[in-house]
Every structure is written in C-alpha cells, then in structure tokens.
C-alpha cells in the first residue's frame, strides 16, 4: 500500500515541479528577452545618435566653409566627423551594407578636401550631406522596423506566456476539481451515509491513488462501525431478553405472592372449619361407638371398624390441620407401608365406581418412619385423582411401592387420558386443574407434604394412554437403612 501510494505521489510531485520549472523558465525567458530587447534598443539608439553626430559634423563643416570661417587647414569639426565615421565603418554590429557603402562614399568625398577649391569643397560637402541624409532616412526606416520587430516579438512572447500560464492554471484547476474536490465531495456524501447508519465499504479502483489512504481509512472505519453496530444490536437483544426474563420473573413472583395470599386465606378458613367441624365430629364418633356396641353381625362389625378408624383419622386430620396452622407439624412414627396401603385400598373401594379396579404391587413388609396421617392423605388424594381422571369409565388403578437402596419409590398408575401438556411443562400449581369440577388443590397438597419430608414428585404420561405419578422419598424414611 505504501508503494502504491508513493509512486503516484512521486509522479505527481515531479509533474508539478516540471510545471513550476516550466513557468519559471518562461518567466525568466521573457525577462531575459525584454532585457535583450532593451539593450538592443539602447545600442541602436546610440548607433543612430553617432550617425546623426556625423551628419551634424558635416553640416557644421559645410557651414564653416560656406561662411569662410574655415582655415586652409582641416577644421577640427570635420576631422572629428571623419574619425567618428571611420569608427562607424569599423563597427559591424548594426552597420548595414548600404550604410557602410554610403559612409565609405562620404569618406571618399572628404579625402583631401582641403586641397580643393572652395567650390569643389562645397560641392563635395553638399554631396556628402546628401548621402548622409539618405543614410539617415534609411537608418530611420531600419530603426522603425527594428522597433516593430521587437514589439511584435514581445507581444508574441507575452501571448505565448499567457497561453502557457492559462493552460497550466486550467490543468491545475481541472486536476484539483476532478482529483481532489470531487473525491472529497464523494467523501462528504459517504460521511452523510454514516448518519443513515449505512456501513457498507466502497470500491476505490476508480479513485485517484493519492486518495487511497483516505478512503482505505474510511473503509476500515465503516467496517469497525459495522462490527460495533452488530455488537450493540446483540447487546440490545441481550438486554431485551434479560428485561423479558426479569419481567417474567417479577410476574411469577407476583403470581406466587398472590397465590400465597390465597393459600394463607384458605388456610385460615380451613383452620376455622377444622375447629368448627371437630366438635360435632366428636359427637358423631361417640354416637357411632354406642351404635357399634349394639351390633353383633361380624360383617357389619368389620365395616363399622373401618368407619370408626376413618372417623378417628378424620379427627386426627383436623387436629393436624389446626397444628399446621399453628406451625406445629405432625410427628413421624414407625409403621408398615404395606398395611397402610391395604387399609387405604379397602376404604377407597367404597368411594370410587365399581367399574374401576384397584391393584397393589407391594412387598409384604416395608417398614417406614413417616407422618402416618400425612402419607395416608397423600396416597388417598393420588388414588382419588386417578379415579376422577377415569370419570367412572372402566379402568385400572395400580399402586406400586418399592424400597430401593437410596430411596422409597411409590408409583400410582392409571389408564386414563393422562396429564395435560401445560401441567407436564410447568408442573403442579395450586388452583390449576384440567377438570371442570376440580379445585386444583389435591396434587398441590400432596406436593407440599412430599417436599416437607424431603422427597420429590414427578408427573408423566404412559403410551398409548394413561398417567403416572412417581413419589420419591429419601432413604431416611426407611427403617433399617444404612447411612
């Protein structure tokens, strides 16, 4: 790039220096020619003045001889005139052949003029004056022609100089316009493009090489600006994405706060209801115990025992609800999960449709350490939710319990329509249900209990249809586990 820039610059500098030297040479030549013409005019004027002096000397000599003032000897004026005339004859600078011939004629007429008679002297002087008058006329014409030639040459040189300077000036102006001002105007338009955020580089093949560095710098600048604009755009998109995420998080927090407020209100209502229900429930339980003592049928007694145990569990549940409202959780105890599940299936058998089959897949003994009422209520909610999903159509509900090395796995299957995609994507949320008559609190209560004991709950759909709720409880809930 430096070589590309250096060569045109060197060429332009040499061309400009050549034009400058040409202008100086023309100007110097004009000055020298004018001085030469001036010296020529001065020399020729001196030459003409000397011829006139010769003519004047001859006239004075003639007057002396005519007035008889001249002596027999040669007068000084005539002698001086003859000497100057001889000097003119010897001068070859401006003396023309005709003038030389005339001066030689005059010289021959003046030789030995004192030896002649007066009439002969006057005759020769008159002839010499006539020749000198003719010579002066010829020299006057020659002087006028010389001045005309000098004037013509001066005018010609002046016109040539003016034309040359005009051509140089026009060339400089055209070069300045097409090579400097016009590209700079293009550069101005390019800078105006920057205000429109147009960061496209330009081609520089058609530009003057002297302007390559300027437009190369422009291209580098617009490329850098384009990169900065792209980075700014990405940064703006990132900020917008962060703002959207922050807004979404804020909305979710607001929603969670509103949900917590609603749950708190429901908790207060539930505590009040539990407090109000527990008193009549105690009366119902006393009346039921009295009725139980009056029945002796074994089959009826078994059913009555189930009802009695459920009334007791309902009482404990109300007490637990009141304890939770006072932030006192249920105490964990040791029991067999298989026995609890068998009793729960027997109880729910009377609460769901006869077309729905309930199956249990559990080992004979699974000793656990959990809040018994809480886990019973959680499993009951899962079974009832599965039954509600079947909507009294023929179906199957299967409960599978396994004690694994690191956890207790409880799975509740059904062959209903499965969970909605919204619930699979966003998980369990209070008051969100796909059933028209649902409250959206069953799974939420189960999830809260599972998290309180340190477990986890997962929802999934089966192929081709059906749903599965997987409850994973920590190994601390298993009796006899190895830490």
Secondary structure, DSSP 8 states (H G I E B T S, - for coil): -HHHHHHHHHHHHHHHHHHHHHHHHHHHHHHHHHHHHHHHHHHHHHHHHHHHHHHHHHHHHHHHHHTT---SS--HHHHHHHHHHHHHHH--SS--HHHHHHHHHHHHHHTTGGGS-HHHHHHHHHHHHHHHHHHHHHHHHHHHHHHHHHHHHHHHHHHHHHHHHHHHHHHHHHHIIIIIIHHHHHHHHHHHHHHTT-------TTS-GGGHHHHHHHHHHHHHHHHHHHHHHHHHHHHHHHHHHHHHHHHHHHHHHHHHHHHHHHHHHHHHHHHHHHHHHHHHHHHHHHHHHT---HHHHHHHHHHHHHHHHHHHHHHHHHHHHTT-----EEEEHHHHHHHHHHHHTTTS-TTEEEEEE--S--EEEE-HHHHHHHHHHHHHHHHHHHTTSSEEEEEEEEE-SSEEEEEEEE-SS---HHHHHH---TT--SSTT--S-HHHHHHHHHHHTT-EEEEEE-SSS-EEEEEEEEGGGBTT---
